[in-house]
Structures are given as structure tokens and as C-alpha cells.
């Protein structure tokens, strides 16, 4: 089996030949940021918002962006072309670079790594059935809006969910919903779609923003506001969103059914809208 082609510091090479020095600050400190971009029919999905979020993360951690938009697009387009699959997932990672171990910022050239993985959309029957989630206290740091590669707290929270037979952990901080360990959260309350507002406590999800946009465009009531734990537990519907999950209904929370324990009618509407939007980008001539 041929190894996928990756990009590392100016070179395209097989993944099994790509190596980063052990003194890279991404390895030593988790000092870097990342981005994940879905690709459908060999076309990056919402590329501009993804690159803007990457820029925001780089600015927040004070790493100079190594490329302009055209430079990033050239790398992404080249990797899509050199790797198999109509649908792919592009992973970008930028670290502060290679330097002697010291907490202060060094004078170093950022390390840039980009790879492509196969992207398999959630199976329709599994999505319609929904998943289980649990609630956990949000023990992460207070800059969750930065897409940092230092994901150990998220990993620990997600692992707790997996060990309890759940697909995701929905996180609570000071009695309010923040997000999932690896997703954004929506609820339906009195037929209104609600998601927590952007803040340092949540990652500004690209799929999250698209769902809000599509809801408004199609006349579905949608609010960005705080969600209390009580509202979460009494919601008629709960969804998770991410670039790989798309819009995934939660049908059981902490072992109890959400609503009637099935994917709800509002999810049915927004998922049809989302899939039609995605299909339109894959087939621009389709009406």
C-alpha cells in the first residue's frame, strides 16, 4: 500500500519518510496550533473561514503565519491532487519551531506540517439513530477558542465518555454548557435552536457557524446564548457539530432519552438543509 503524501517544511514526501526533530516545540511543549478542513469531491469545504480561524489561532499564540491565503491554498490543492479519494480531511499543523528547551519564545522558524486522510461521512442510518453522550465538568484552560495542539484535557474527557459507552462528553462550566470534548453543541428548546455564544470557552466551529447561518437563511428560529444545565437536560433535541461529525443528534444523555429518544424533527429539517448545501458545493450545476 502506497503511503499518503504529506507536506513538511517545503517538501512533499511519503508520510513514512516525514520526520520532525525531537526539539521541535510542538513535541516538547505542545506549542502550536492546528486546523482540520473537510474536502468533498476534491474541493475544500469552507476554506476561507478555516484559514481565517487558523490565522486567529496563530495570532493568539504569537506565531507568524508562514503563508498567505494563496500559499496555503496551493499546498492544500497539491495534497488533494496527490492523494486518493474524492472526499478527504486536510490536517494543518504549525508549531513555533525547533529550539533548545526553554519556556520563553525562541527565535525560530515555524514547523509546518500538512496531511490528508480519507474522509468518510457519517452513515445516514447511524446518524438518524443518534448517539449517547455524557456530561462532565469542563476542566480545560480558558483559551478554548484557540485551536491548540495541546489537547490532553480534551482527550481525557473524551476517553471518559468512551469508557462509559458514549460517543461524546458535553462539558459544563459554572452550570452552563460550553461544548463537547471534540464538537460544538446545539439544543432545541421550545422549537428554537440554541447554541452557546462565541467566547474564550468554546472553539468557534466552522460547522457550528454554518448551521447558524443555514437556520437563519431558512427561517428556523435560532439563538446564540447561554444554555443552562437544566435547559440541556430538558431539551427536546441535542446535536453535536464538527467538520467530521457534520450534525449528529444525541438521543441519550447520561443514560436518559433526549425527547422521545429519537432524532427529532428540527434535526431532520436542518440536516436536509445541510446536506443539500453540501451537495450544491459538490455539484455546482445542480439546482
C-alpha positions in Angstrom: 0.0 0.0 0.0 1.4 3.4 -1.0 2.0 5.8 1.9 -0.1 9.0 1.6 1.8 12.2 0.5 2.3 14.9 3.2 3.8 18.3 3.2 6.6 19.1 5.7 8.6 22.4 5.7 8.5 22.9 1.9 8.7 19.3 0.8 6.1 16.8 -0.4 7.0 13.3 0.6 5.6 10.0 1.7 4.2 10.1 5.2 6.5 7.3 6.4 9.5 9.4 5.4 8.4 12.6 7.1 10.4 13.3 10.3 10.4 16.2 12.8 13.4 16.8 15.2 12.8 15.9 18.8 13.5 19.6 19.9 10.5 20.8 17.9 8.4 22.8 20.4 5.3 21.0 19.2 6.8 17.8 20.6 8.4 19.3 23.7 5.6 21.7 24.8 2.6 21.2 22.5 3.5 24.7 21.4 1.5 25.0 18.2 -2.0 25.2 16.5 -3.9 23.2 14.0 -6.8 23.2 11.6 -8.9 20.5 10.0 -10.6 21.1 6.6 -13.0 18.7 5.1 -12.8 18.1 1.3 -15.8 17.0 -0.7 -15.4 16.0 -4.4 -11.8 17.2 -4.2 -13.0 20.7 -3.2 -12.1 22.2 0.3 -15.2 22.9 2.3 -15.5 26.5 3.7 -11.8 27.1 3.1 -11.8 30.8 3.8 -13.3 30.5 7.3 -11.0 27.7 8.1 -7.9 29.7 7.1 -9.2 32.7 9.0 -9.6 30.5 12.1 -6.0 29.3 11.6 -4.9 32.9 11.4 -6.7 33.8 14.5 -5.1 30.9 16.4 -1.7 31.8 15.2 -2.1 35.4 16.2 -3.4 34.3 19.6 -0.3 32.3 20.4 2.0 34.8 18.6 3.3 32.6 15.8 3.8 34.4 12.5 1.6 32.9 9.7 4.1 31.2 7.4 1.9 31.6 4.3 -0.7 33.9 2.8 -4.0 32.6 1.7 -2.7 31.7 -1.8 0.2 29.9 -0.3 -2.0 27.7 1.9 -4.4 27.0 -0.9 -1.6 25.9 -3.2 -0.4 23.4 -0.5 -3.9 22.1 0.1 -4.7 21.8 -3.6 -1.5 19.9 -4.2 -2.1 17.4 -1.4 -5.7 16.8 -2.6 -4.3 16.1 -6.1 -1.5 13.8 -4.9 -3.7 11.7 -2.5 -6.5 9.3 -3.3 -10.2 9.9 -2.5 -12.8 12.3 -3.7 -13.5 13.1 0.0 -10.6 13.9 2.2 -9.7 15.6 5.5 -6.8 18.0 5.4 -4.9 18.5 8.7 -2.7 21.6 9.1 -0.3 22.0 12.0 2.1 24.9 12.7 4.4 24.8 15.7 6.8 27.5 17.0 9.7 25.6 15.5 12.9 23.9 16.7 14.9 25.4 19.6 16.6 24.4 22.9 14.1 23.7 25.6 13.2 26.9 27.3 9.8 28.3 28.1 10.4 31.7 26.6 9.7 32.2 22.9 12.8 31.4 20.8 13.9 32.9 17.6 12.9 30.0 15.4 11.3 29.2 12.0 7.8 27.7 12.4 7.4 24.0 11.5 4.6 23.4 9.0 3.0 20.0 8.5 0.0 19.2 6.4 -1.5 15.8 5.6 -4.6 14.3 4.0 -6.7 11.5 5.4 -9.7 9.7 3.9 -13.0 11.4 5.0 -15.9 9.1 5.5 -19.2 10.9 6.0 -21.3 9.6 9.0 -23.5 6.8 7.8 -27.1 8.0 7.3 -28.6 5.2 9.3 -26.2 5.7 12.2 -26.8 9.5 12.2 -30.5 9.1 12.2 -30.4 6.7 15.1 -28.3 9.2 17.1 -25.7 8.7 19.8 -25.2 8.7 23.5 -23.4 11.4 25.4 -22.5 12.1 29.0 -22.0 15.4 30.9 -18.7 16.2 32.5 -17.2 19.3 34.2 -15.2 21.4 31.8 -11.7 21.2 33.4 -9.9 22.7 30.4 -7.9 26.0 30.2 -9.6 29.4 29.5 -8.5 29.8 25.9 -10.6 27.1 24.2 -11.1 29.4 21.3 -7.5 28.7 20.2 -7.2 25.6 18.2 -4.1 24.4 20.2 -2.4 21.1 19.6 -2.2 20.7 23.4 -5.4 18.6 23.6 -4.7 16.4 26.6 -7.6 17.8 28.6 -10.0 17.1 25.7 -8.5 13.7 25.3 -9.1 12.8 28.9 -12.7 14.0 28.8 -13.4 12.2 25.6 -11.9 9.0 26.9 -14.2 9.1 30.0 -17.1 9.2 27.6 -15.8 6.3 25.5 -15.2 4.2 28.7 -18.9 4.8 29.6 -20.1 3.7 26.2 -20.8 7.2 24.9 -19.8 9.0 21.8 -19.0 12.3 23.3 -18.8 14.3 26.6 -20.8 17.5 26.8 -19.0 19.9 29.0 -20.4 22.2 31.7 -18.7 25.2 33.3 -20.3 27.2 36.1 -23.7 25.5 35.4 -23.6 26.3 31.7 -22.9 24.3 28.6 -19.7 25.1 26.8 -19.1 22.5 24.1 -18.3 18.9 23.5 -14.8 17.5 24.0 -14.4 17.5 20.2 -17.6 19.2 19.0 -19.9 22.2 19.4 -23.3 21.7 21.0 -26.8 22.7 19.9 -30.1 22.2 21.8 -33.7 22.7 20.8 -35.8 24.5 23.4 -39.5 25.3 22.6 -38.8 24.7 18.9 -35.9 27.2 18.9 -32.4 26.1 18.0 -29.9 27.4 20.7 -26.1 27.2 20.8 -23.7 28.8 23.3 -22.3 32.2 22.1 -18.7 32.5 21.0 -16.3 33.2 23.8 -12.9 32.0 25.1 -14.7 28.9 26.5 -15.6 27.4 23.1 -13.9 26.8 19.8 -15.6 28.9 17.1 -16.6 25.9 14.9 -16.9 26.3 11.2 -19.8 23.8 11.0 -21.4 25.5 14.0 -21.3 28.8 12.2 -22.7 27.2 9.0 -25.6 25.6 10.9 -26.5 29.0 12.5 -26.3 30.6 9.0 -28.5 28.0 7.4 -31.0 28.1 10.1 -31.4 31.9 9.7 -31.5 31.6 5.9 -34.3 29.1 6.1 -36.4 30.8 8.7 -35.7 28.4 11.6 -35.7 30.2 15.0 -32.0 30.2 16.2 -30.3 31.9 19.1 -26.7 32.2 20.3 -27.0 32.4 24.1 -26.0 30.6 27.3 -27.6 27.2 27.8 -28.1 26.2 31.5 -27.6 22.6 32.6 -31.3 22.5 33.3 -32.1 23.5 29.8 -29.7 20.9 28.4 -31.3 18.1 30.4 -34.9 19.2 29.5 -34.1 19.9 25.8 -36.3 18.2 23.2 -33.3 17.8 21.0 -29.5 17.9 21.4 -27.0 17.9 18.5 -23.2 17.8 18.1 -21.5 19.5 15.2 -18.0 19.3 13.7 -16.3 19.1 10.4 -16.3 15.3 10.6 -19.5 14.7 12.6 -21.5 17.2 10.5 -24.7 17.4 12.5 -25.1 14.5 14.8 -28.2 14.0 17.1 -27.7 13.0 20.7 -30.6 10.7 21.6 -29.5 9.7 25.1 -27.8 11.9 27.7 -26.3 10.4 30.9 -28.4 7.2 30.2 -31.7 9.0 29.8 -33.5 9.6 26.5 -33.4 13.1 24.9 -37.0 13.9 23.9 -38.5 10.6 22.7 -35.1 9.1 22.3 -35.0 9.5 18.6 -33.6 12.1 16.2 -36.0 15.0 16.4 -38.0 16.9 13.7 -35.9 20.0 13.9 -32.7 18.0 13.3 -34.5 16.3 10.4 -35.1 19.8 8.8 -31.6 21.2 9.4 -29.8 18.1 8.3 -31.7 18.1 5.0 -30.8 21.7 4.5 -27.1 21.0 5.4 -26.9 18.0 3.1 -28.5 20.0 0.2 -26.0 22.8 0.8 -23.1 20.4 0.8 -24.4 18.7 -2.3 -24.7 22.0 -4.1 -21.0 22.7 -3.5 -20.0 19.2 -4.7 -22.2 19.7 -7.8 -22.2 23.4 -8.6 -24.6 22.9 -11.6 -27.2 21.1 -9.5 -30.4 23.0 -8.7 
